[in-house]
Every structure is written in structure tokens, then in C-alpha cells.
Amino acid sequence: MTTQDMLDDRYGRTRSPRRRWAIGAGIAVAAVVVGFLAWTTAQNAANAVDVDTTGFEVVDDHSVNLRFQFTAPVGRPVACAIEAQDEEHGVVGWRVVELPASDEHTRAVSETIPTTAPATTGFVNSCWVT
């Protein structure tokens, strides 16, 4: 063994088969992780529900009529949590509305929320695919 070979071996300037295998395994693990993250992002986007409150009407001291529209995947049932609040932002009524699957991508809905006290607003808290 020459002096140059001993120096290269001492300071790690040569690549051993074990080191090449470790680098290859690291690249493979990174590729699997990136693939998994891409797949879960695509799945979450495919099941996303976008909702907008289009209006509300306080009918009386015990009910609010809420109008909203949502965009959801075609052929999938959707559930929405709707809510009524008083002037101090306290929840005075809420319910979960289950909407059947439809061939339409965007739908408009009108629902009544029973309240325990006079409400000043109504809105959709959230929607999700069931």
C-alpha cells in the first residue's frame, strides 16, 4: 500500500461499497417519503369541501334560516355543522346537516337552525365528506 492509499483510507477519500449502499438506501427512503406525502396531499384535495355562507334570516326568537352553497366531490355524501350565535358570539343553536350524494359538483342549500335564545347570525362552521 502506498502512502497516498494510506492517506486516502485514513481521511475517507475512498468510497467503500458499504458507504455507496447507505447513500442508495437513503435516497430510496427519501423517495418513498416524498411519494407518500404526494399521495396523501392528493387524497386530501380529492375529498375537500369548500363552503360559503350566502345569507341568513332570523325567523323568530327560536330559529334562524341559513342559506349556503358548497362544492364537494361528485357522488359523495357531505355533512355540515351549522351554527347560530347571539350578539356576544355565544352559540345559541347548532346542528349537523347530512346531505346525500349528488351528481352536481356545487349545490345550494337552505336549512333552519333551532335556537335556545334570540340569534343575530347564522353560518356554516365546517363541512366534510362522510
N, C-alpha and C positions, 0 to 999 in steps of 0.2 A: 504494500500500500504506500502510495506516495504521500508526501507532505500535504499536497493540495487535496488529495482524497481525505486525509485525516482532518484537515481544517473544514472541508465541506460537511463531513459527517458530524463533526463537533458542533458546528453552528447551524445545522439544519438546512443546508443549501441543497441537499439532495431530496428527492421525493421518494418516499418509500411506498410500496403497494398498499400498506395499511392506511397511510395518510390519504392516498387517492380514493380509497374505498370510503373513508369517513367523509370526505368532501362530496362524493357522489351521493351518499346516504343523506347528507344534509340538504342537498339540492332536491332530492326526491321528497323528503319530508316537507320542505317549503312549498313544493308544487302541490302536494296533497292539501296542505292548509289553505293555500290560495284557491284551489278548486272548491274546497268545502265552503269557504266564505262566499265565493261567487254563486254557488248553488243556493245557499240559504238566503242571500240577498234577492235572487231571482224568485224564490218561493214566496218570500215576504211581499215582494212587489206584486206578484200574481194574486195574492189574497188581500190586497189593500182595499180599503173602503174610504172614499172621500165623501164628506158630508158637509152641507151648507144649510144653515137655518135661513129660510126665506121669509118668515114672518110669524107673528103670534098675535092672538087676540084674547084678552082677559074676558071670558064669558060672564062670570059672576064670581062671588067670593069663594066658590068651591071648584072652579075648573078653568083651565086655560086651553085654548085650541092652538096647536103648534103646527106650522107648515114647514117642511124641509124637503130637500132633494139629496139623493146620494148616488154615487157611481160605484158599482161593485162588479165583480166578475159575473159573467152571464152564466145562468144555471146554478147559482149558489145561493142558499138562503142567507139572510142577513138579520142580525139583531141590533137594535139601537137602544141606548139608555137615554131617555129624555127627562127633562127636569124643569121644574118651575121654582122660582125664587121670589122672596119678598124684597122690599126696598133696602133691607140691610144685608142682602145677599145670603139670607138663610134659606135653606131648601124647605119648601112647603109642600112639595109634591114631586114624585118621580115614578117612572115605571120603565120596564124593559119591553120594547115592542119587537115581536118576532115577525119578520116579513118573509113570505115564501120565495122560492127561487123563481126567476123570471127570465124571459128571452131578451129583455131590454137591459142595456148597459147602464142607463141613467133613468131613475124613477123619481117622481114627486109623490110625497105622502102628506096626509093631514091626520093628526092624532089629537085626542083630548087627554089632558093630564088632570086627574082629580087632585085637589089641593086641600090641605087642612086649615089654611088661613088665606086671606087675600094675597094674590101674587101680583108682581109687577113685571115679570118677564118669564119667558119660556125659551128653552134652547135644547139642542142636542148635545149631550155630554160626550158620547162616543158611539161608534158603530163598528161591528166586526162581522166577519164571515163565520157562520156556525156550521 
